[in-house]
Amino acid sequence: MNEFFGKKVFVLGDGVSGSGARNALKKCGSAICSKLAENLDYIIVSPGISTDNEIFSFAIANKIKIIGELELGYRLCNAPIIAVTGTNGKTTVTALIGEILRQGGYNPIVCGNIGVSFAQSAVYEEYDVAVVETSSFQLETIKKFHPYIAVITNLTPDHLDRHKTLVEYFKQKRKIARNQTAQDFLVVPDSMKISARSRVITFDGGDCCIEQEKIVLFDEELLALSDITLRGYHNVLNVMAAATACSLFGVQPNAIRKAVFDFRTDRHRIELVAQINGISYFDDSKGTNIASVLCAVQSMQGDTCLIVCGNDKGYEYDELFLALDEKVKSVVAFGEIKNKVVSATKRCGYENLMLALDMADAVKKATASGCENVLLSPGTSSFDMYSGYDERGDAFALEVKKLC
């Protein structure tokens, strides 16, 4: 018997989280209500629903329990949880943890913000550990959510359109460790100063570091940097975070090494789309904030033309143009952020900016720039013109292939 059996529940939100919550609750014997009512037992909200939405005040006024889909998944989960959050790298780290665990003989579910409902996976799948990617939006509504191992990959400015301030954004991210105890682990970069009731383990220095071109974990050599097939130093950090978490869970070094060597990232993350007439075209549509763009640029070899585009998430772009590697010879901008990009280039004295009408025009202008690489790394979300980063990346690939 579970706490949702026979209870009247209303789910607000569609998509992966909303539909997943409904499917999970049906299996749990809940009565799914199609309309909001005062006699409900629970309201489940998708992460797209902000806590300032009127449904929260409705729930409080009518004494209805209201939780998010992440919290629902936790309450239905019957295995230890490894949870991952952070501004960048969380999807790669989550997926890599899943692969390392499989290589180590475990049977994980890999779910959450990675695109698979935690709640649905928790009741429909067979598993002995849950690996859950968690966003700041999901962490806003947790109450009891309690991972055995929590990972924060990094924290840089993002989602200010929702959280308004960096302080609030960072506060929501750090909630991942709120319910941990002294028997749990929190894995963070060595530079992140954080207090927690759990045992804090560090990577990129401290407990997991680099010595003589090798990753050293708990004073033992784990693998050579040359064994990592993923592009860029940011992926070295991702490997360190995932390896540390899995080692704490009990996975042996040989299994970690094998999984890392075989691992490939998901599509739209610094993915080589094509090489045409000596130009390499890279799709990094998943680069939805400035820090992610800078990581992608760092991984480029040779002169690069950068394409940025997307909707306004509430921050400025001075940080991008002040930190751009000299290998970026030109930038093409289009979409909702175009005017903000123009303003930032004027403030920062950056002169090599081209404006485009759409993706087709952007690819055309980037190709004509004469650079060895064309990198789509938008620096923000895609919802001004596309349904998601995947559709945006596919649009880029389509325009590139038209050049053949």
C-alpha positions as CSV (number, residue, x, y, z in Angstrom):
1,M,0.0,0.0,0.0
2,N,1.3,3.5,-0.8
3,E,0.2,6.9,0.4
4,F,-1.6,7.7,-2.9
5,F,-3.8,4.6,-3.0
6,G,-7.5,5.6,-3.2
7,K,-6.6,9.3,-3.0
8,K,-8.1,12.0,-5.2
9,V,-5.3,13.6,-7.1
10,F,-5.2,16.4,-9.7
11,V,-2.1,16.7,-11.9
12,L,-1.3,20.1,-13.4
13,G,0.9,20.0,-16.5
14,D,1.3,17.8,-19.5
15,G,4.5,16.7,-21.2
16,V,6.9,14.1,-19.7
17,S,6.4,15.0,-16.1
18,G,2.6,15.5,-16.1
19,S,1.9,12.4,-18.2
20,G,4.4,10.4,-16.2
21,A,2.8,11.4,-12.9
22,R,-0.6,10.4,-14.1
23,N,0.6,7.0,-15.3
24,A,2.4,6.4,-12.0
25,L,-0.7,7.4,-9.9
26,K,-3.0,5.2,-11.9
27,K,-0.8,2.2,-11.2
28,C,-0.8,3.2,-7.5
29,G,-4.6,3.1,-7.4
30,S,-5.2,6.9,-7.2
31,A,-8.3,8.5,-8.4
32,I,-7.1,11.0,-11.1
33,C,-9.3,14.0,-11.2
34,S,-9.8,15.9,-14.4
35,K,-10.7,19.2,-12.7
36,L,-9.4,21.3,-9.8
37,A,-11.6,20.9,-6.8
38,E,-11.7,21.8,-3.1
39,N,-11.9,18.2,-1.9
40,L,-8.7,16.9,-3.4
41,D,-6.1,15.0,-1.4
42,Y,-3.1,15.9,-3.5
43,I,-2.1,18.2,-6.3
44,I,1.0,17.2,-8.4
45,V,2.6,20.0,-10.4
46,S,5.0,19.7,-13.3
47,P,8.4,21.6,-13.0
48,G,7.1,24.2,-15.5
49,I,4.6,25.4,-12.9
50,S,6.3,28.2,-10.8
51,T,5.6,28.3,-7.1
52,D,4.0,31.8,-7.5
53,N,1.2,30.1,-9.6
54,E,-2.2,30.6,-8.0
55,I,-2.6,26.9,-7.6
56,F,-0.3,26.9,-4.6
57,S,-2.4,29.5,-2.8
58,F,-5.5,27.4,-3.8
59,A,-3.9,24.3,-2.2
60,I,-3.0,26.2,1.0
61,A,-6.4,27.7,1.3
62,N,-8.1,24.3,0.9
63,K,-5.5,22.3,2.9
64,I,-4.6,20.2,-0.1
65,K,-1.1,18.6,-0.1
66,I,0.8,20.0,-3.2
67,I,4.1,18.4,-4.4
68,G,6.1,18.2,-7.6
69,E,6.7,15.2,-9.8
70,L,10.2,14.8,-8.5
71,E,8.8,14.5,-4.9
72,L,6.2,12.1,-6.2
73,G,8.9,9.9,-7.8
74,Y,10.9,9.9,-4.5
75,R,7.9,8.7,-2.5
76,L,7.2,5.9,-5.0
77,C,10.9,4.9,-5.3
78,N,12.0,1.7,-3.6
79,A,15.8,1.9,-4.1
80,P,18.7,4.2,-3.2
81,I,18.9,7.5,-5.2
82,I,21.9,9.2,-6.8
83,A,20.7,12.7,-7.8
84,V,22.5,15.1,-10.0
85,T,22.0,18.8,-10.5
86,G,24.1,21.8,-11.6
87,T,24.0,24.5,-14.3
88,N,26.0,22.5,-16.8
89,G,27.0,18.9,-17.3
90,K,24.2,17.4,-15.3
91,T,22.7,15.3,-18.2
92,T,26.2,14.0,-19.2
93,V,27.0,13.1,-15.6
94,T,23.6,11.5,-15.0
95,A,23.9,9.4,-18.2
96,L,27.5,8.5,-17.4
97,I,26.7,7.4,-13.8
98,G,24.0,5.1,-15.3
99,E,26.6,3.5,-17.7
100,I,29.2,3.1,-14.9
101,L,26.6,1.4,-12.7
102,R,25.6,-1.0,-15.4
103,Q,29.2,-1.8,-16.1
104,G,29.6,-2.4,-12.3
105,G,26.7,-4.9,-12.3
106,Y,23.9,-2.8,-11.1
107,N,20.5,-2.3,-12.8
108,P,19.7,1.4,-12.6
109,I,16.9,3.6,-13.9
110,V,18.1,6.8,-15.4
111,C,15.4,9.4,-15.3
112,G,14.2,12.8,-14.2
113,N,15.1,16.0,-16.0
114,I,17.0,13.9,-18.6
115,G,13.7,13.4,-20.3
116,V,12.2,10.4,-18.5
117,S,9.6,10.7,-15.7
118,F,11.0,9.7,-12.3
119,A,7.6,8.9,-11.0
120,Q,6.7,6.6,-13.9
121,S,10.0,4.9,-13.9
122,A,9.8,4.3,-10.1
123,V,6.6,2.2,-10.4
124,Y,7.0,0.6,-13.8
125,E,10.6,-0.4,-14.0
126,E,12.7,-3.0,-12.2
127,Y,15.8,-1.4,-10.7
128,D,18.2,-1.5,-7.7
129,V,19.3,2.2,-7.9
130,A,17.7,5.3,-9.3
131,V,19.9,7.9,-11.0
132,V,17.9,11.1,-11.2
133,E,18.8,14.4,-13.0
134,T,17.2,17.2,-11.1
135,S,16.6,20.8,-12.2
136,S,16.2,23.9,-10.1
137,F,12.5,24.0,-11.2
138,Q,12.0,20.4,-9.8
139,L,13.9,21.1,-6.6
140,E,11.6,24.1,-5.8
141,T,8.8,21.8,-4.7
142,I,10.7,19.0,-2.8
143,K,9.7,18.2,0.8
144,K,11.1,14.8,1.7
145,F,13.3,14.1,-1.4
146,H,16.4,12.5,0.0
147,P,19.2,11.1,-2.2
148,Y,21.9,8.8,-0.8
149,I,24.4,10.5,-3.1
150,A,23.8,14.1,-4.4
151,V,26.0,15.6,-7.1
152,I,26.2,19.4,-7.9
153,T,28.3,19.7,-11.1
154,N,28.7,23.5,-11.0
155,L,26.8,26.7,-10.4
156,T,26.8,29.6,-12.9
157,P,24.0,32.2,-13.8
158,D,20.9,30.7,-15.4
159,H,17.1,30.8,-15.3
160,L,17.0,34.3,-13.9
161,D,13.7,34.7,-15.8
162,R,12.2,32.2,-13.3
163,H,14.3,32.7,-10.1
164,K,14.9,36.4,-10.5
165,T,18.3,36.5,-8.6
166,L,21.4,34.3,-8.5
167,V,21.0,33.9,-4.8
168,E,17.6,32.3,-5.3
169,Y,18.8,30.2,-8.2
170,F,21.7,28.8,-6.2
171,K,19.4,28.3,-3.2
172,Q,17.1,26.0,-5.2
173,K,20.0,24.0,-6.6
174,R,21.5,23.4,-3.1
175,K,18.1,22.0,-2.0
176,I,19.3,18.7,-3.4
177,A,21.2,18.1,-0.1
178,R,18.6,19.6,2.2
179,N,17.3,16.3,3.6
180,Q,20.5,14.4,3.6
181,T,22.0,13.0,6.8
182,A,25.5,12.1,8.0
183,Q,25.2,8.7,6.3
184,D,24.8,10.4,2.9
185,F,27.3,12.0,0.4
186,L,27.3,15.3,-1.3
187,V,29.7,15.5,-4.3
188,V,30.8,19.0,-5.4
189,P,33.7,20.8,-7.1
190,D,36.5,21.6,-4.7
191,S,36.0,25.3,-5.3
192,M,32.4,25.2,-4.1
193,K,32.3,26.1,-0.5
194,I,29.2,24.5,0.9
195,S,28.1,23.3,4.3
196,A,25.9,20.2,4.6
197,R,24.9,17.6,7.1
198,S,26.0,14.9,4.7
199,R,29.7,14.0,4.0
200,V,31.1,16.4,1.4
201,I,33.3,14.8,-1.2
202,T,35.1,17.0,-3.7
203,F,36.3,16.7,-7.3
204,D,38.5,18.9,-9.5
205,G,40.8,19.0,-6.5
206,G,40.6,17.4,-3.1
207,D,39.3,13.8,-3.2
208,C,39.3,13.5,-7.0
209,C,42.0,15.5,-8.8
210,I,44.4,15.4,-11.8
211,E,48.0,14.5,-11.3
212,Q,50.5,13.9,-14.2
213,E,47.7,13.6,-16.8
214,K,45.8,11.1,-14.7
215,I,42.6,11.3,-12.6
216,V,43.4,10.3,-9.0
217,L,40.5,9.3,-6.9
218,F,41.0,8.9,-3.1
219,D,44.8,8.8,-3.6
220,E,44.6,6.0,-6.2
221,E,45.2,6.4,-9.9
222,L,41.8,5.8,-11.7
223,L,42.4,6.5,-15.4
224,A,44.5,8.5,-17.8
225,L,43.1,11.6,-19.4
226,S,43.8,10.1,-22.7
227,D,41.2,7.4,-21.9
228,I,38.4,10.0,-22.0
229,T,36.9,10.1,-25.5
230,L,34.7,13.1,-24.8
231,R,35.7,16.5,-26.1
232,G,36.8,19.4,-23.8
233,Y,38.0,19.9,-20.3
234,H,34.5,20.3,-19.0
235,N,33.9,16.7,-19.9
236,V,37.0,15.7,-17.8
237,L,35.2,17.4,-14.9
238,N,32.0,15.5,-15.8
239,V,33.9,12.2,-15.7
240,M,35.4,13.1,-12.3
241,A,32.0,13.9,-10.8
242,A,30.4,10.7,-12.1
243,A,33.4,8.5,-11.2
244,T,33.4,9.9,-7.6
245,A,29.7,9.3,-7.1
246,C,29.9,5.7,-8.5
247,S,33.0,4.9,-6.4
248,L,31.1,6.0,-3.3
249,F,28.3,3.7,-4.3
250,G,30.7,0.8,-4.5
251,V,31.6,0.4,-8.2
252,Q,35.1,-0.9,-8.8
253,P,37.8,1.1,-10.7
254,N,37.9,-1.4,-13.6
255,A,34.2,-0.9,-14.3
256,I,34.5,2.9,-14.1
257,R,37.4,2.9,-16.6
258,K,35.6,0.6,-19.0
259,A,32.4,2.7,-18.9
260,V,34.2,6.0,-19.3
261,F,36.2,4.7,-22.3
262,D,33.0,3.5,-24.1
263,F,30.8,6.4,-23.2
264,R,29.5,8.8,-25.8
265,T,27.4,12.0,-25.1
266,D,23.9,12.5,-26.2
267,R,23.1,14.3,-29.4
268,H,23.3,18.2,-29.6
269,R,26.2,18.4,-27.2
270,I,29.3,19.5,-29.3
271,E,28.2,16.9,-31.9
272,L,30.1,17.0,-35.2
273,V,27.3,17.3,-37.8
274,A,29.4,17.4,-41.0
275,Q,32.7,18.4,-42.6
276,I,32.1,20.3,-45.8
277,N,34.8,22.0,-48.0
278,G,37.2,22.0,-45.1
279,I,34.7,23.5,-42.5
280,S,33.6,21.5,-39.5
281,Y,30.0,22.1,-38.3
282,F,29.3,21.4,-34.6
283,D,25.8,21.2,-33.0
284,D,25.9,22.3,-29.4
285,S,22.2,23.2,-29.2
286,K,22.1,22.0,-25.6
287,G,24.4,24.8,-24.7
288,T,21.7,27.0,-23.1
289,N,23.7,29.3,-20.9
290,I,26.9,31.4,-21.1
291,A,29.1,29.0,-19.1
292,S,28.1,26.1,-21.4
293,V,29.0,28.2,-24.5
294,L,32.4,29.0,-23.1
295,C,33.1,25.3,-22.5
296,A,32.1,24.4,-26.0
297,V,34.3,27.2,-27.5
298,Q,37.2,25.9,-25.4
299,S,36.8,22.5,-27.0
300,M,37.2,23.9,-30.5
301,Q,40.5,23.5,-32.4
302,G,41.1,26.3,-34.9
303,D,39.3,29.5,-35.9
304,T,35.6,29.4,-35.0
305,C,32.4,31.2,-36.0
306,L,29.9,31.0,-33.1
307,I,26.1,31.1,-33.6
308,V,24.0,32.3,-30.7
309,C,20.2,32.4,-30.7
310,G,17.1,31.8,-28.6
311,N,14.8,33.4,-26.1
312,D,15.5,35.9,-23.3
313,K,16.2,34.1,-20.0
314,G,16.8,37.4,-18.1
315,Y,20.6,37.8,-18.2
316,E,23.0,40.0,-20.2
317,Y,25.7,38.7,-22.5
318,D,28.7,40.9,-21.4
319,E,30.1,37.9,-19.6
320,L,30.2,36.0,-22.9
321,F,32.0,38.6,-25.0
322,L,34.4,39.5,-22.2
323,A,35.5,35.9,-21.9
324,L,35.4,34.7,-25.5
325,D,38.5,32.8,-26.6
326,E,40.5,34.6,-29.4
327,K,39.8,31.5,-31.6
328,V,36.3,32.9,-32.0
329,K,36.8,35.2,-35.0
330,S,33.1,36.1,-35.5
331,V,29.7,35.6,-33.9
332,V,26.3,35.3,-35.7
333,A,23.1,36.1,-33.7
334,F,19.4,35.8,-34.3
335,G,16.2,35.3,-32.4
336,E,14.8,37.0,-29.4
337,I,18.2,37.6,-27.8
338,K,19.5,39.4,-30.8
339,N,19.1,43.0,-29.4
340,K,20.6,42.0,-26.1
341,V,23.6,40.5,-27.9
342,V,24.0,43.7,-29.9
343,S,24.0,45.8,-26.8
344,A,26.5,43.5,-25.1
345,T,28.9,43.8,-28.0
346,K,28.8,47.6,-27.9
347,R,29.5,47.7,-24.2
348,C,32.4,45.2,-24.5
349,G,33.9,46.6,-27.7
350,Y,33.3,43.4,-29.7
351,E,33.1,44.2,-33.4
352,N,32.8,40.9,-35.3
353,L,29.1,40.4,-34.9
354,M,26.7,39.5,-37.8
355,L,23.0,39.4,-37.4
356,A,20.8,36.8,-39.2
357,L,17.1,36.4,-39.8
358,D,16.9,32.7,-39.0
359,M,18.9,29.5,-38.8
360,A,19.3,29.2,-42.6
361,D,20.6,32.7,-42.8
362,A,22.9,32.1,-39.8
363,V,24.4,29.0,-41.3
364,K,25.0,30.8,-44.6
365,K,26.7,33.8,-42.9
366,A,28.8,31.5,-40.6
367,T,30.0,29.5,-43.6
368,A,31.0,32.6,-45.4
369,S,33.1,33.8,-42.4
370,G,36.1,31.8,-43.5
371,C,36.5,30.0,-40.2
372,E,37.5,26.4,-39.8
373,N,34.7,25.6,-37.4
374,V,31.0,26.7,-37.3
375,L,29.7,26.1,-33.8
376,L,26.0,26.4,-32.9
377,S,26.1,27.0,-29.1
378,P,23.1,29.3,-28.5
379,G,23.7,30.4,-24.9
380,T,20.0,30.3,-24.0
381,S,16.8,28.3,-24.4
382,S,15.1,27.7,-27.8
383,F,11.5,28.5,-27.1
384,D,11.3,31.7,-29.2
385,M,11.4,29.7,-32.4
386,Y,11.6,26.0,-31.5
387,S,9.9,23.5,-29.2
388,G,13.2,22.5,-27.6
389,Y,17.0,22.4,-28.0
390,D,16.6,19.1,-30.0
391,E,14.4,20.7,-32.7
392,R,16.8,23.7,-32.9
393,G,19.8,21.3,-33.3
394,D,18.0,19.3,-36.0
395,A,17.2,22.6,-37.8
396,F,20.9,23.5,-37.8
397,A,21.9,20.0,-39.1
398,L,19.3,20.3,-41.9
399,E,20.7,23.7,-43.0
400,V,24.2,22.3,-42.9
401,K,23.3,19.3,-45.0
402,K,21.8,21.6,-47.6
403,L,25.4,22.8,-48.2
404,C,26.5,19.4,-49.5
